[in-house]
């Protein structure tokens, strides 16, 4: 059996009730006042690609990081030369996730992109390959999905298989998993023209409809679910641009980017698309959504959402955190970039663009997100050199609620207490107090705010205690907490 996929490594057992409660929902908690949404702190450190040839850009965007059975990680990345239509999939390995070395491939041929280029057999007329989604299903059972461009200029998303994760053979060469809408002249349909009016359509309308059922822009993320054996896909659906959202300076001004989801039992035949995330009235008028990578954490799916500001003068990309319980309905409580970008004139590699990988790496109490940074705007054709950067943050401090020195408070959702202690993960410069209530929000005797011993300091395990009551008397009762806080951030509470 293969190991649990990296993106599921922090997942609670399926069906288990939560014992840690986060503030990930779109709406503020009941009776909230004086509190605001905050991200947890993030630190950044550049990663190193030893042996990457001069002038070659290597990107982890829509690439894959796989945990190896013998320890360490393997990165499947896209390497390319700026200004040239040259892209190949390259393999790298690392012990901890920041220092990477090229994988030595048996019989590999050197090129300007390096010696660690993966070849995919059965694709004789292939011109380029990029954005690999890779996972290991068993000791000699590897699967990879990637975009491939052919000599007829068709762009298709294909599946390949391997016994070792290095020597690959395409097994859907004649039946792509997904089609790019530019294939067969369908780009005109994406821009809003009915099929019957497309003069350059290279196939029949019925064939075109079969292709559109599997249409996707690039930036695809695919995940395998060991419990069901099924596959889940998140990618970009292209919508015809509407007048009040169209931006002419964009590289694809005739379309708007939304997020779609698909499901497959076998990884070959996929469900119809369903829209799961799109801009709404709480977003800037020009916002588009460029990608969605998914990370399991406890009872939640954490989404890394590509937040693309399209208007002239921006053309920037951020990684926004969003949250879901089922992969379909996504909560977007903060609507802002999670990883801070340096000032544009700082000389850093990630001043304008942040592109997320397929998964975060488990680093003890922290997550490590190996993202790709660009110092150029999205519509700039001549790119400067890109780079990989590791963003590090506490696993349970993704998003929380904060109050300043004027104070604030809120009432939590109901829960059934199944542990002898209630703990709070919070950074407190002022104080936090809590009141224990029944499921309807009525305070319990001996557990009033004035009975609570105030919490101070920055701790992941503050213990709630009251002067006039024993928490153990309320085990397996339905309860709520009413928090008051001043000059503090609270990220979660648990038992």
PLY file of the C-alpha trace (Angstrom):
ply
format ascii 1.0
element vertex 495
property float x
property float y
property float z
element edge 494
property int vertex1
property int vertex2
end_header
0.00 0.00 0.00
1.15 3.54 -0.74
1.54 6.07 2.04
-1.25 8.54 2.78
-1.02 11.37 0.22
0.67 14.49 1.52
-2.41 16.62 1.09
-4.38 14.31 3.44
-1.66 13.83 6.04
-3.31 16.08 8.67
-6.83 14.81 8.06
-8.95 13.60 10.97
-10.47 10.12 10.55
-13.41 10.25 8.15
-16.69 10.81 9.95
-15.13 11.73 13.30
-16.69 14.75 15.07
-14.42 17.78 15.45
-12.50 18.32 18.67
-10.87 21.53 17.44
-13.04 24.42 16.31
-11.86 27.04 13.81
-13.28 30.34 12.59
-13.29 29.55 8.87
-16.92 30.31 8.02
-17.82 33.25 5.80
-20.08 34.83 8.42
-18.77 36.08 11.71
-19.87 34.06 14.76
-23.17 34.79 16.45
-23.31 37.95 18.60
-19.93 39.10 17.25
-18.86 42.68 17.94
-15.53 44.47 17.73
-13.74 41.54 16.05
-12.19 41.18 12.60
-10.72 38.41 10.47
-6.94 37.84 10.49
-4.53 35.41 8.87
-1.94 33.68 11.01
1.71 34.81 10.76
3.79 33.61 7.79
7.58 33.57 7.33
9.35 33.18 3.96
12.66 31.63 2.96
14.00 31.09 -0.59
14.40 27.51 -1.76
17.45 26.34 -3.71
17.52 24.28 -6.91
21.07 22.95 -7.18
22.17 22.39 -10.75
19.37 24.34 -12.39
20.95 25.60 -15.65
21.50 29.33 -16.09
18.53 31.04 -17.69
16.12 28.19 -16.95
12.98 28.92 -14.94
11.65 26.06 -12.81
8.15 26.33 -11.39
6.23 24.30 -8.79
2.95 25.89 -9.95
0.44 23.09 -10.67
3.36 20.73 -10.08
3.46 17.95 -7.51
5.37 17.11 -4.35
5.34 13.42 -3.37
6.57 11.97 -0.09
9.00 9.13 -0.80
8.82 5.80 1.04
12.51 5.99 1.94
12.24 9.53 3.30
12.34 12.97 1.77
10.32 14.37 -1.10
10.24 14.37 -4.87
9.16 17.48 -6.77
7.71 17.20 -10.27
8.13 20.69 -11.71
7.88 22.57 -15.01
11.14 23.92 -16.43
11.21 26.39 -19.31
13.16 29.14 -21.04
11.68 32.64 -20.99
10.42 33.83 -24.35
10.57 30.34 -25.91
7.85 27.73 -26.46
9.90 25.16 -24.55
8.50 23.41 -21.48
9.44 20.08 -19.93
8.68 18.18 -16.73
11.71 17.86 -14.46
12.23 15.78 -11.31
13.94 16.98 -8.11
14.46 15.50 -4.65
14.94 17.02 -1.20
15.23 15.87 2.40
13.31 18.76 4.01
11.72 20.68 1.15
13.95 23.74 0.68
17.19 22.39 -0.84
16.49 20.43 -4.05
18.78 18.39 -6.28
18.00 17.10 -9.78
17.10 13.42 -10.00
19.63 11.36 -11.94
17.65 9.65 -14.68
19.00 6.47 -16.31
19.73 7.14 -19.96
18.63 10.75 -19.67
19.71 13.13 -22.39
21.08 16.55 -21.59
19.37 19.65 -22.96
19.34 23.34 -22.23
16.72 22.62 -19.56
18.96 20.15 -17.71
19.49 16.39 -17.39
16.50 15.58 -15.21
13.78 15.86 -17.89
11.11 13.16 -17.76
10.23 11.53 -21.07
6.71 10.25 -21.80
6.61 7.38 -24.25
3.75 6.97 -26.77
3.70 10.71 -27.52
5.87 10.87 -30.61
4.62 14.22 -31.97
4.66 15.99 -28.60
6.26 19.44 -28.55
6.14 20.25 -24.84
4.76 19.05 -21.49
4.03 20.95 -18.30
2.14 21.18 -14.98
2.42 17.53 -13.81
0.03 16.12 -11.21
1.68 12.98 -9.80
0.80 10.49 -7.08
1.86 7.01 -6.03
-0.93 4.45 -5.66
1.31 1.49 -4.76
4.94 0.28 -4.75
5.04 0.09 -8.58
1.96 2.07 -9.44
2.48 5.76 -10.24
0.09 8.02 -12.14
0.77 11.40 -13.74
-1.49 13.92 -15.46
0.04 16.74 -17.52
-0.67 19.21 -20.29
0.92 18.34 -23.64
1.12 20.40 -26.81
1.44 18.62 -30.16
2.69 19.54 -33.61
-0.84 20.34 -34.79
-0.92 22.91 -31.93
-3.58 20.95 -30.03
-3.26 21.15 -26.26
-4.53 18.13 -24.31
-4.41 16.93 -20.72
-3.18 13.33 -20.71
-2.62 10.56 -18.21
0.59 8.52 -17.95
1.65 5.58 -15.78
4.97 4.42 -14.37
6.46 1.67 -12.21
9.08 3.93 -10.59
7.81 7.51 -11.04
10.58 8.29 -13.54
9.98 6.24 -16.71
6.51 7.14 -18.02
4.15 5.79 -20.66
1.02 7.63 -21.77
-2.08 5.44 -21.46
-4.63 7.99 -22.76
-2.72 9.28 -25.77
-5.73 9.00 -28.09
-8.39 9.98 -25.53
-7.42 13.05 -23.50
-8.65 13.42 -19.94
-9.34 17.15 -20.51
-9.25 19.40 -23.56
-8.04 22.98 -23.73
-10.80 25.08 -25.34
-8.47 26.30 -28.08
-8.53 22.81 -29.59
-10.52 22.33 -32.83
-11.42 26.03 -32.96
-13.48 25.93 -29.75
-11.84 29.10 -28.48
-14.54 30.99 -30.38
-17.20 29.18 -28.35
-15.44 30.15 -25.11
-15.52 33.78 -26.21
-19.29 33.55 -26.60
-19.96 32.49 -30.21
-22.56 29.70 -30.71
-21.16 26.46 -32.14
-23.25 26.73 -35.32
-21.63 30.11 -36.14
-17.99 29.00 -35.77
-16.57 28.91 -39.30
-13.22 27.38 -38.33
-14.70 24.48 -36.33
-12.64 21.43 -37.30
-15.10 18.82 -35.99
-18.85 18.24 -35.97
-21.09 19.96 -33.41
-21.75 16.68 -31.62
-18.00 16.00 -31.35
-17.47 19.57 -30.17
-20.02 19.10 -27.38
-18.16 15.97 -26.21
-14.96 18.03 -26.07
-16.64 20.87 -24.19
-17.87 18.42 -21.57
-14.16 17.95 -20.75
-13.05 21.55 -21.30
-10.56 23.21 -18.98
-7.97 25.91 -19.02
-4.58 24.87 -17.65
-3.76 25.22 -13.91
-5.25 21.81 -13.07
-4.93 20.11 -9.67
-5.93 16.44 -9.27
-6.13 14.40 -6.06
-6.60 10.69 -5.37
-8.77 9.63 -2.42
-7.51 6.30 -0.99
-10.74 5.61 0.90
-12.97 5.66 -2.18
-10.34 5.01 -4.84
-11.76 7.98 -6.72
-10.18 11.15 -8.07
-11.05 14.82 -7.64
-10.08 17.60 -10.04
-10.07 21.37 -9.52
-9.34 23.54 -12.53
-10.32 26.70 -14.40
-13.57 27.16 -16.32
-13.51 29.94 -18.91
-16.58 32.18 -19.07
-17.12 34.75 -21.85
-16.06 38.18 -20.60
-18.94 40.47 -19.64
-18.65 44.22 -20.32
-18.37 45.37 -16.69
-15.58 42.86 -15.94
-13.61 42.89 -19.19
-10.03 44.22 -18.99
-8.35 44.74 -22.35
-4.78 44.68 -21.04
-5.19 41.09 -19.84
-3.56 38.36 -21.94
-7.01 36.72 -22.33
-9.36 39.71 -22.21
-12.24 37.83 -23.87
-12.72 35.39 -20.98
-13.18 35.31 -17.21
-11.60 32.60 -15.06
-13.75 30.65 -12.58
-13.08 27.45 -10.59
-14.68 24.14 -11.57
-14.66 20.72 -9.90
-14.92 17.20 -11.38
-14.97 13.69 -9.96
-13.85 10.36 -11.43
-13.99 6.76 -10.23
-11.11 5.53 -12.41
-9.11 8.66 -13.28
-10.05 8.40 -16.98
-13.75 9.22 -17.28
-14.76 12.39 -15.48
-18.03 13.87 -14.33
-19.63 16.93 -15.85
-18.09 20.17 -14.55
-19.61 22.06 -11.64
-18.73 25.62 -10.67
-17.57 25.79 -7.06
-15.92 29.22 -6.71
-16.52 32.45 -8.62
-16.19 36.16 -7.81
-19.19 37.84 -6.20
-20.28 41.20 -4.84
-17.74 41.10 -2.01
-14.84 40.94 -4.48
-13.17 43.70 -6.51
-14.84 44.20 -9.90
-11.78 42.91 -11.81
-10.99 39.81 -9.70
-10.58 36.46 -11.46
-9.78 33.07 -9.90
-6.72 31.41 -11.42
-6.25 28.10 -9.58
-7.41 26.05 -6.59
-5.10 23.61 -4.79
-6.52 21.66 -1.85
-5.00 20.61 1.47
-6.82 18.49 4.08
-6.48 19.73 7.64
-8.44 18.06 10.45
-12.14 18.27 9.49
-11.64 20.93 6.81
-10.31 21.19 3.30
-8.03 24.20 3.00
-7.94 25.75 -0.46
-5.07 27.75 -1.93
-7.02 29.98 -4.30
-5.30 31.98 -7.03
-6.49 35.55 -6.48
-5.81 37.33 -9.79
-6.28 41.12 -10.00
-6.63 41.81 -13.71
-6.96 45.59 -14.07
-4.23 47.72 -15.64
-1.62 48.67 -13.04
-2.12 45.46 -11.06
-1.98 42.17 -13.02
-0.91 40.50 -9.76
-1.46 37.05 -8.26
-1.97 36.21 -4.59
-2.72 33.00 -2.72
-5.99 33.39 -0.82
-7.01 30.78 1.74
-10.52 29.39 1.44
-12.20 26.62 3.42
-14.66 23.80 2.75
-16.18 20.79 4.45
-17.18 18.95 1.26
-15.07 20.36 -1.60
-18.11 22.01 -3.19
-19.14 24.92 -0.99
-16.14 27.10 -0.21
-15.94 29.72 2.52
-13.84 32.81 1.75
-13.76 34.78 5.02
-10.70 36.99 4.34
-10.65 37.68 0.57
-6.98 38.70 0.59
-3.54 37.22 -0.01
-2.27 34.89 2.72
1.44 34.97 1.84
2.73 38.57 2.09
4.38 39.83 -1.09
7.43 42.10 -0.64
7.35 45.67 -2.01
7.69 45.85 -5.78
11.03 47.68 -5.63
12.57 45.32 -3.05
14.34 43.10 -5.58
12.66 39.97 -4.19
11.51 37.24 -6.59
7.85 37.17 -5.46
6.93 40.84 -5.51
4.01 40.49 -7.95
3.00 36.85 -8.42
2.44 33.95 -6.00
1.57 30.53 -7.47
0.70 27.63 -5.15
1.91 24.00 -5.33
-0.43 20.99 -5.15
0.19 20.38 -1.44
1.90 21.64 1.68
4.71 19.75 3.39
4.40 18.46 6.95
7.10 20.10 9.08
6.17 19.19 12.63
4.06 22.00 14.11
4.33 23.93 10.84
3.24 23.66 7.24
5.77 24.45 4.50
4.25 25.79 1.28
6.77 25.65 -1.59
5.33 28.30 -3.90
6.57 29.89 -7.12
7.20 33.63 -7.19
7.46 36.00 -10.16
8.63 39.63 -10.12
6.72 40.52 -13.32
3.08 41.30 -14.04
0.91 38.63 -15.61
0.60 40.35 -18.99
4.35 41.04 -19.36
5.69 38.81 -22.12
9.40 38.98 -21.27
9.65 37.45 -17.81
12.41 37.92 -15.32
13.72 34.83 -13.58
11.23 32.99 -11.35
12.04 31.33 -8.05
10.79 28.87 -5.44
10.14 30.09 -1.92
9.11 28.24 1.22
6.35 29.88 3.27
6.18 28.51 6.81
3.21 28.85 9.17
1.68 27.06 12.15
-0.68 24.25 11.18
-3.59 25.45 13.28
-2.96 29.18 12.85
-4.36 29.69 9.39
-7.10 32.21 10.14
-8.64 33.61 13.29
-10.49 36.47 14.94
-8.83 39.56 16.42
-9.85 42.48 18.59
-7.89 45.66 19.25
-7.62 47.59 22.50
-11.27 48.66 22.34
-12.22 45.00 22.79
-14.68 42.62 21.16
-16.50 39.36 21.62
-18.57 36.57 20.07
-20.52 33.38 20.78
-19.19 30.11 19.36
-21.17 27.43 17.59
-22.60 24.66 19.84
-20.46 21.63 20.63
-20.67 18.52 22.83
-17.82 18.52 25.33
-15.93 15.22 25.05
-12.78 16.11 26.97
-11.93 17.22 30.52
-10.28 20.53 29.47
-11.04 23.40 27.12
-7.97 24.96 25.53
-7.51 28.06 23.38
-4.86 28.73 20.71
-4.30 32.48 20.91
-1.76 35.31 20.85
-2.73 37.65 23.68
-1.11 40.97 24.54
-4.15 42.17 26.46
-6.55 39.48 27.74
-9.14 36.87 26.79
-12.01 35.73 29.00
-14.71 33.15 28.26
-18.13 32.26 29.57
-19.53 28.73 29.46
-23.10 28.57 28.18
-25.66 25.93 27.32
-26.44 25.16 23.67
-28.89 28.09 23.53
-26.32 30.62 24.77
-27.54 30.94 28.39
-24.62 31.33 30.80
-24.10 28.57 33.34
-23.72 29.30 37.09
-20.09 29.42 38.19
-18.85 29.93 34.61
-19.58 33.63 34.07
-17.03 35.96 32.48
-16.21 37.40 35.91
-15.39 33.85 37.11
-12.92 33.16 34.27
-9.21 33.49 34.90
-7.98 35.83 32.10
-5.66 34.38 29.45
-2.47 36.28 28.60
0.58 35.55 26.47
1.15 33.76 23.16
0.34 30.06 23.57
-1.16 27.29 21.49
-2.68 25.65 24.59
-4.13 28.26 26.94
-6.28 26.41 29.47
-9.69 27.88 30.31
-10.46 27.81 34.04
-13.19 29.32 36.19
-13.12 30.15 39.87
-16.59 28.90 40.65
-17.10 25.71 38.64
-15.58 22.40 37.53
-15.57 21.80 33.77
-15.72 18.02 34.31
-19.28 18.43 35.62
-20.32 19.30 32.06
-18.72 16.43 30.15
-20.95 15.29 27.27
-23.28 18.25 27.63
-24.15 20.50 24.67
-22.35 23.80 25.29
-21.17 27.07 23.79
-18.47 29.56 24.72
-18.90 33.32 24.82
-15.49 34.94 24.35
-14.44 38.48 25.18
-10.99 39.63 24.08
-8.89 42.76 24.04
-5.71 43.28 21.98
-5.54 39.60 21.03
-5.93 37.06 18.21
-7.74 33.79 18.79
-7.22 31.04 16.18
-9.17 28.09 17.57
-10.37 26.34 20.70
-10.33 22.59 21.40
-10.75 19.80 23.94
0 1
1 2
2 3
3 4
4 5
5 6
6 7
7 8
8 9
9 10
10 11
11 12
12 13
13 14
14 15
15 16
16 17
17 18
18 19
19 20
20 21
21 22
22 23
23 24
24 25
25 26
26 27
27 28
28 29
29 30
30 31
31 32
32 33
33 34
34 35
35 36
36 37
37 38
38 39
39 40
40 41
41 42
42 43
43 44
44 45
45 46
46 47
47 48
48 49
49 50
50 51
51 52
52 53
53 54
54 55
55 56
56 57
57 58
58 59
59 60
60 61
61 62
62 63
63 64
64 65
65 66
66 67
67 68
68 69
69 70
70 71
71 72
72 73
73 74
74 75
75 76
76 77
77 78
78 79
79 80
80 81
81 82
82 83
83 84
84 85
85 86
86 87
87 88
88 89
89 90
90 91
91 92
92 93
93 94
94 95
95 96
96 97
97 98
98 99
99 100
100 101
101 102
102 103
103 104
104 105
105 106
106 107
107 108
108 109
109 110
110 111
111 112
112 113
113 114
114 115
115 116
116 117
117 118
118 119
119 120
120 121
121 122
122 123
123 124
124 125
125 126
126 127
127 128
128 129
129 130
130 131
131 132
132 133
133 134
134 135
135 136
136 137
137 138
138 139
139 140
140 141
141 142
142 143
143 144
144 145
145 146
146 147
147 148
148 149
149 150
150 151
151 152
152 153
153 154
154 155
155 156
156 157
157 158
158 159
159 160
160 161
161 162
162 163
163 164
164 165
165 166
166 167
167 168
168 169
169 170
170 171
171 172
172 173
173 174
174 175
175 176
176 177
177 178
178 179
179 180
180 181
181 182
182 183
183 184
184 185
185 186
186 187
187 188
188 189
189 190
190 191
191 192
192 193
193 194
194 195
195 196
196 197
197 198
198 199
199 200
200 201
201 202
202 203
203 204
204 205
205 206
206 207
207 208
208 209
209 210
210 211
211 212
212 213
213 214
214 215
215 216
216 217
217 218
218 219
219 220
220 221
221 222
222 223
223 224
224 225
225 226
226 227
227 228
228 229
229 230
230 231
231 232
232 233
233 234
234 235
235 236
236 237
237 238
238 239
239 240
240 241
241 242
242 243
243 244
244 245
245 246
246 247
247 248
248 249
249 250
250 251
251 252
252 253
253 254
254 255
255 256
256 257
257 258
258 259
259 260
260 261
261 262
262 263
263 264
264 265
265 266
266 267
267 268
268 269
269 270
270 271
271 272
272 273
273 274
274 275
275 276
276 277
277 278
278 279
279 280
280 281
281 282
282 283
283 284
284 285
285 286
286 287
287 288
288 289
289 290
290 291
291 292
292 293
293 294
294 295
295 296
296 297
297 298
298 299
299 300
300 301
301 302
302 303
303 304
304 305
305 306
306 307
307 308
308 309
309 310
310 311
311 312
312 313
313 314
314 315
315 316
316 317
317 318
318 319
319 320
320 321
321 322
322 323
323 324
324 325
325 326
326 327
327 328
328 329
329 330
330 331
331 332
332 333
333 334
334 335
335 336
336 337
337 338
338 339
339 340
340 341
341 342
342 343
343 344
344 345
345 346
346 347
347 348
348 349
349 350
350 351
351 352
352 353
353 354
354 355
355 356
356 357
357 358
358 359
359 360
360 361
361 362
362 363
363 364
364 365
365 366
366 367
367 368
368 369
369 370
370 371
371 372
372 373
373 374
374 375
375 376
376 377
377 378
378 379
379 380
380 381
381 382
382 383
383 384
384 385
385 386
386 387
387 388
388 389
389 390
390 391
391 392
392 393
393 394
394 395
395 396
396 397
397 398
398 399
399 400
400 401
401 402
402 403
403 404
404 405
405 406
406 407
407 408
408 409
409 410
410 411
411 412
412 413
413 414
414 415
415 416
416 417
417 418
418 419
419 420
420 421
421 422
422 423
423 424
424 425
425 426
426 427
427 428
428 429
429 430
430 431
431 432
432 433
433 434
434 435
435 436
436 437
437 438
438 439
439 440
440 441
441 442
442 443
443 444
444 445
445 446
446 447
447 448
448 449
449 450
450 451
451 452
452 453
453 454
454 455
455 456
456 457
457 458
458 459
459 460
460 461
461 462
462 463
463 464
464 465
465 466
466 467
467 468
468 469
469 470
470 471
471 472
472 473
473 474
474 475
475 476
476 477
477 478
478 479
479 480
480 481
481 482
482 483
483 484
484 485
485 486
486 487
487 488
488 489
489 490
490 491
491 492
492 493
493 494
